[in-house]
Amino acid sequence: RNTDSPLGLAIRRWCPPALGLDPFVDIDVYLAERARMGATESSRRLIAATGTDTFLVDTGYRGDELAPLGGFAELVGRPTREVVRIETLAEQVAAADPNPAGFFDRLGEALTNADAVAFKSVLAYRAGFDIALVDPPDPAEALRAWLGAGPGARFEDPALLAAGLNSAVRVAATRHLPIQLHVGLGDPDLTLHRTTPSLLTPFVEHCLGQGVD
């Protein structure tokens, strides 16, 4: 509870008024009011105070800890759409059917059927941007090794990541959806010089050539 940090000061300035309290009220008073209101009402008020018109929610990270999209939309009273994380979807497809034959066809079908407003990749964390994304290598060997490792193995081999991302590009082109690449500069679990966005230049040009933002 470092309330004198930049984040702590921002919370003390902006959050209490959303609950009907004065800015910079004593932190214990603020926390007591949140507890009195309960999680649902205090969350509804805090989210409403952001003035957000539409929520685009990435459900791929710790998704089991998030409110279901329908429940979240009801809570915030605003349109809510899903940003589908490619790597997480690939792992779900593998869990449903670990047969290497036709895997990327099944992934493409899952991407096509996803109720998504965009696709997202966390390639920066799993391999970096300095891999072959345009004309990537054949992923067959990496696919067999990954699926053979059993449940819970991460979709992180560079050949798999490139193939999965290109599957998403093809689907995004037909569905007129954008693709987001999480850069994560400053996060401790990546290698900074491998996540420089300039490394994506050939891939960005490839996407634009396919009509994908």
N, C-alpha and C positions, 0 to 999 in steps of 0.2 A: 504494500500500500504506500508507494512513494508518491504522495500527492503533490510534491514540489517538482516533479519531473515535468517536461513539456506535455506528456500525455496526461499526467495527473492534473496539471493546471487547466488543460482543455476540458477535461471531464468536469472539474469543479466549476468552470465558467459556463458551459453550455448544457450540461445534463440536469442540474437542479431545476432551472426554469421550466423544463419540459414536464416536471412533476409538480409544478406549482410552488416551487421554493425560490428563494433569492439566489442569484449567482454567488458563488464562493461561500455558500453556507457551510457550516462545519460538516466535515465529511461523515461523521457519525450520524448526524441528523439526516443527511442525504441517504445514507445506506439504510437507516431505520425506516425512512419513508418508502424506499424501494421494497423493503421487506413487507411493510404494511400493505402496500398495493398488491403485492404478489408479482410473480414473473410475467404473467400474461399481460396484465394491464400496464405495468411499468415498461415492458418491451414495446407494447403498442404505442405508448406515448413517446418514447425515445425515438422510435423509428419514424413516426409521423413528423417529429420535429426536424428531421433531416430535409424535408421537402422533396424527397425523391418521387419522381413520377412513375417510373417503371423499374422493377428490380430484375436484373439479369444474374442468376445465381449459378455459380460453378459448384456442382454437386460432387465433384470427383475426389475431393480431399476430405477425409473423415466424414463421408456422407452419412454414415449411420448415426452421427451425433447431431445432424441438422434436422430441423423440422421438415416434414414432407412439404413439397412445393405448394400443394393445395392448402395445407394448414397455414403455411407462411403467408400465402396470398390473402387468406381470410383474416389473419392477424393484422397485416399492414393495410389492408383495404386498397391495394394497388395492383395493377397487372404485374404478373411474375412469370418469367420465362427461364428456361434452363439453358445454361452453357455446358455442353457435353464435353467432358475431358476424354480425349482419344485414348490415352494409355489405360485409364480406368475401364473404359468400355471394352478395350481389347482383352483385359484380364477377366472381365465378366463373360465375354464370348468364350474364352478358353475354359472357364470354369463350367460353362454349360455344355461344351463339347470339345474335349482336348485332342480331337483327331487333327493332325496337321493338314490332311487333305481338305482343301476348300476353306481353310481358316480365313484367309483374307477376303474370300467371297462372303463368308458369314459376317465378317467385320463390316464390309461394305453394306451389307443388307441391314445390319444393326444401325449404322450411321444414317442410312436412308430412312429408316423407320423411326429414328429418334425424334421426339418432339422438341427440337432444339432451335434456338435463335442464333447459335454460333457453335463452332467447334474450337476446342482449346487443346494446346499441347504443352507439357512440362518437360520438353526435350532438354531445356537448359540444365535441369537438375539431373537428368538421367544419363546424359552423354555429352551435352554441350552442342554448340552450333557448328563446330568445325568437323562435321562429318558429311558424307556424300548424300545430300538431300535431293539433288537433281541427278537423274540416272543412277539411283542407288544400287548397291550390289544385290545379288540374288539372296533373299532371306531364308531359303529353304533349310539350310543347315542350322542356322540360328533358331529357326522356328522349331525344328525337331528337338534341339537341345533344351529350349525353354519349356516346351510342353512336356518333355520327358522329365523335367525337374519336379513335376508334381504341383499340387495346389499351393497357392501362395507365392509362387515364384514371380518376381517382378518383370514386367515388360520393359526391358531396359537395354537390350543389345542394340548397338547402333543400326544394324541392318534391319532389325524389326521396327525400331522407331521410325526410320526413314520410310519403310514400306507402309506402316500405319498412317503416317502423316500424309503420304501421297494418296492413300486410299481416301482420306478425308478431303483432300483437295479435289479429287474426282467427284465425290458426292457433293461437296460444297458448290462446285461449278454447276451441277444440274439443279441444285436446290436454291441457288443464289444466296448462299450464306457466307459470312466472313469466317476467317480463321484467326485465332489469337494465339500468339506464342509468348508464354510467360518468361520474362527475362530474369527477374529476381535479383537484380544487382544489389549487393549488400547482404544477401542471405548467406549464412555460414556454410550451408551444405551444397555449395557449387564452387566451381573453379572460375574465377572472374574472367581471365583472359580467354576462356573458351565460350563465354556467353556474351561477347561483344556483339551488339546487333548488326554491325557492319558485315559480320560473317554470313549473315542471311541474305545478302544482296542477290546472289544468283537465284536463291529459292524464291525471294519476293518477286523477282522478275518473271520467274516461271509461273507463280500464282497469278500475277497480273495478266500474263499471256493466256491463262485459262479462264479469265474473267472472275477471279476470286480475290476479294479484298483481304 
